[in-house]
Amino acid sequence: MITLENVHKSFGSNHVLRGVNLHVPKGTSMVIIGGSGTGKSITIKAVLGLVTPDQGTITVDGVDITRTDRDAFLARFGMLFQGSALFDSLPVWQNVAFRLLRGSLKRPHEQARAIAIEKLRRVGLTEDVADRLPAELSGGMQKRVGLARAIAADPEIIFFDEPTTGLDPIMAGVINDLIREIVTEMGATAVTITHDMTSVRAIADNVAMLHEGVIKWSGPVAKLDTSQDPYVDQFIHGRATGPIAAVR
């Protein structure tokens, strides 16, 4: 579904991506791991067309992303942002239905609200939450609202950016389970950025280790512990010594 071939991206003298090669099969859950500042977020932004690679190609479902209708292309995606990124001034249901109230996916007001309430129920929130403001919700509830928004338009591809950051272990487990269930139910292709190894093991089919702008290792999650890759080994065990510098 998603292929990156020799993708480079620099910002001035800061070479963030230095030849990323990644293949995400359709209907699978890929998790990209790596330390802060290694290029994980830029990789996702490049796929979405938010940044333009200096070199290399990115295709989605076999089509070069630079040669496709922009609105139709983005309509295929959903995203759960780090920190949920909800609109403070909008009630919960309008946050969930944001894409359904405008643009090419626009639906009648009543239909958009009904879909929003259905998606809220899917993530374990009751209808009475729909008219509250985000500030009235706990962090875990806000994350669920963000997840409901990500799936509101039934996307083919979903990106999850640090989905459990800031959550306690129990709520993090709930979110991991929801992500796995929803991706499986929808048959969606998922790409997750995280450094939470519990999340990796809960939601991944495949894992890619990104370091210094290149994929150091990729493979099935079942082979993560036996990868024999020094970068993966140091990262998953949280060791201070190894090829990854502790201070960046």
Residue pairs with C-beta under 8 A, 6 or more apart in sequence:
1 24
1 25
1 26
1 27
1 60
1 61
1 156
1 157
1 189
2 22
2 23
2 24
2 30
2 47
2 58
2 59
2 60
2 157
2 189
2 191
3 22
3 23
3 24
3 57
3 58
3 59
4 20
4 21
4 22
4 23
4 43
4 46
4 47
4 56
4 57
4 58
5 21
5 56
5 57
5 58
6 19
6 20
6 21
6 55
6 56
6 57
7 17
7 19
7 20
7 21
7 43
7 46
7 53
7 55
7 56
7 57
7 58
8 15
8 17
8 18
8 19
8 20
8 53
8 54
8 55
8 56
8 213
9 16
9 17
9 39
9 42
9 46
9 51
9 52
9 53
9 54
10 16
10 17
10 54
15 213
16 39
16 42
16 213
17 39
17 42
17 43
17 46
17 53
17 213
18 212
18 213
18 214
19 56
19 213
19 214
20 39
20 43
20 56
20 210
20 213
20 214
20 215
21 215
22 30
22 32
22 43
22 208
22 215
22 218
24 30
24 189
24 191
24 206
25 189
25 206
26 61
26 189
27 187
27 188
27 189
28 189
28 190
28 205
28 206
29 180
29 183
29 189
29 190
29 192
29 203
29 204
29 205
29 206
30 189
30 190
30 191
30 192
30 204
30 205
30 206
30 207
30 208
31 191
31 192
31 193
31 194
31 199
31 200
31 203
31 204
31 206
31 207
31 208
31 221
32 40
32 43
32 191
32 192
32 193
32 194
32 207
32 208
32 210
33 194
33 195
33 197
33 200
33 207
33 208
33 209
33 210
33 235
33 236
34 40
34 195
34 209
34 210
34 211
34 235
35 195
35 211
35 235
35 244
35 248
36 195
36 248
37 248
38 210
38 211
38 212
38 213
39 210
39 213
40 193
40 210
41 161
41 193
42 51
43 210
44 159
44 161
44 191
44 193
45 51
46 52
46 53
46 58
47 58
47 60
47 65
47 159
47 191
48 74
48 77
48 159
49 65
49 66
49 70
49 73
49 74
57 64
58 64
58 65
59 65
60 68
60 73
60 76
60 157
61 156
65 73
71 103
71 104
72 104
75 104
75 105
75 153
75 155
76 155
76 156
76 157
77 155
77 156
77 157
77 158
77 159
78 149
78 150
78 151
78 152
78 153
78 155
78 157
78 158
78 159
78 188
79 150
79 158
79 159
79 160
79 161
80 143
80 146
80 147
80 149
80 150
80 158
80 159
80 160
80 161
80 163
81 146
81 161
82 161
82 162
82 165
83 165
83 166
84 134
84 142
84 143
84 145
84 146
85 146
86 92
86 95
86 134
86 142
86 145
86 146
86 149
87 94
87 95
87 98
87 134
88 133
88 134
88 135
89 133
90 98
90 133
90 134
91 130
91 131
91 132
91 133
92 116
92 120
92 125
92 129
92 130
92 131
92 132
92 133
92 134
92 137
92 145
93 113
93 116
93 117
93 120
93 130
93 131
94 101
94 116
95 134
95 145
95 149
96 115
96 116
96 119
96 120
96 145
96 148
96 149
96 152
97 107
97 112
97 113
97 115
97 116
97 149
97 152
98 149
98 152
99 105
99 149
99 152
99 153
100 106
100 107
100 111
100 112
100 115
100 116
100 152
100 153
101 107
101 109
101 112
105 153
107 115
113 130
115 152
116 130
116 148
116 152
117 127
117 130
119 148
119 149
119 151
119 152
120 126
120 127
120 129
120 130
120 144
120 145
120 148
121 127
122 148
122 151
122 182
123 144
123 145
123 147
123 148
123 178
123 182
124 144
124 174
124 178
125 141
125 144
125 145
125 148
129 137
129 141
129 145
134 142
134 145
137 145
139 166
139 167
139 171
140 167
140 168
140 171
140 174
140 175
143 163
143 164
143 167
143 171
143 175
144 175
144 178
147 163
147 175
147 178
147 179
147 182
150 158
150 160
151 158
151 182
151 186
154 186
155 186
155 188
156 188
156 189
157 188
157 189
157 190
157 191
158 183
158 186
158 188
158 189
158 190
158 191
159 190
159 191
159 192
159 193
160 179
160 190
160 191
160 192
160 193
160 194
160 203
161 192
161 193
162 193
162 194
162 195
162 196
163 175
163 176
163 179
163 192
163 194
163 199
164 171
164 172
164 175
164 176
164 194
164 196
164 198
164 199
165 196
167 175
169 198
172 196
172 198
172 199
173 198
173 202
176 198
176 199
176 202
176 203
177 202
179 190
179 192
179 202
179 203
180 202
180 203
182 188
183 190
183 203
190 203
192 199
192 203
192 204
194 200
195 235
197 236
200 207
200 221
200 224
200 236
201 221
201 224
204 221
205 220
205 221
206 218
206 219
206 220
206 221
207 218
207 219
207 220
207 221
207 224
208 215
208 217
208 218
209 215
209 216
209 217
209 218
209 229
209 231
209 232
209 235
210 216
211 231
211 244
216 229
216 231
216 232
217 227
217 229
217 231
217 232
219 227
224 232
224 236
225 236
227 233
230 242
230 243
231 242
231 243
231 244
233 239
233 242
234 241
234 242
234 243
234 244
235 244
240 246
